[in-house]
Amino acid sequence: MSELATLPPFKTRAGEALADGWLKTAIDRTTGTARTKRAAIVGQWPDFQVARQRGKAIKDHVVANLGHYLAEFERNAIASGAHVHYASTADEAADLVVRLCKEAGARSVTRSKSMLGEEIGLPHALAEAGIERVETDLAEHIVQLAGERPSHIIWPALHKTREQISELFKAAHDDPHGEETPEAMAASARRFLRVKFLEADIGISGANFLVADSGSVCTVTNEGNAEMTTTPPRVHIVTAGIEKLIPSAAHAATMLRLLVRSATGAALTQYTTFHTGPKRPGDLDGPDAFHIVLVDNGRTRMLADPALKDMLRCIRCGACMNHCPVFNQIGGHAYGGTYPGPMGAVLTPVFDGLEKSRDLVGACTLNGRCREVCPVDIPLPTLIKGWRDRSWREGLEPATMRSGVKAWVFLSTHPRLYRAVGRLGSLALRILGRGNGRIRRLPLAGGWTQFRDMPTPDGPSFLASRAARQRKKP
């Protein structure tokens, strides 16, 4: 059963998030900084739009020739000494990783941040198998200590404030920080994780890109935890979606420039590593065995669907959610699935079914900011509207919604009645907002005013203003 099906309804989750003052503070601190840094670094790159279209073309080319590049990647990865495995579903992928861990006699594994791992339910699968899992990304470490899921694909602990993190570290670390500073808390986590890096039997990572012409796996981090996860253990297991392929290292250069600027607002991450097979004779370190698990989990269905194929371009930068006004109000956990924000509104119905995630598709203002900042120009609002169309055609919308739309159609096709109702509505709003010009309670529409005051209409309506201008024309 999908975990989404076990959660409270989306409206309940969103309401709880809106009522959480700490959450709003945490979101504003992180996404505000992310937007500012991205705008600055993109502004310094005159050819950003050219590179953006090149990135789109690279991904579209790979998606159109996915079978060819899968075969090329597999051939070159095997030639480098890697073992390549395929998994059709999330459960199959998680079971495969667990089997590889058991075959290696692993008691503990370290894991570098990977949303694909979250997508296939790997943390739960490892726990059920009795294998200790240690998240090595600092934010993922925080989330693991809190017993929670990531709330952002780049900053998994975005929903946590510094004060909350301090309490978690003091409770879990043997040698916790003494000073309440980010530097001291980071040092506390470093002391804790360093022992885990050296004790782990297996290191598990994701992949930012899979390079077809060399069979290499590219990882990108700001902390070096991917290298510490994959180098000391005797086995390295990679989990990656099949859409992560790119033709060559030259293409990786373009994609990395787009990824990093869009994700963190930097020109380059501190650690970009290409992992190619296991340790070779004469190498001083590295894994003895190297496994790559390539996961479908709905991706070939997206490939065959013209309404969803564009989503396979996604490079998981998180820019869409940083600029989404809805995400910035409710955060990531309210979305319920692995991927929050606009990208989650498109992907969650693929993984969990539209019936379970219909509300996510409706939780979008279609303002278009997500597409404006997407480094590979994914038409996210169009894809979300496509899911809404399907929901309507399949009869998934509640009766109240269908009745409301029918009433709107009736009004919009009877102009005189539409204008009369509009005037009455405007008058009613002005009456409700008398005194300070703000509406604190709105009958039959409490969702608009439960967590914010609604301003009264300012001046005449658009139709009234247009009619007045028409009358003034000679």
Disulfide bonds with the S-S distance in Angstrom:
none
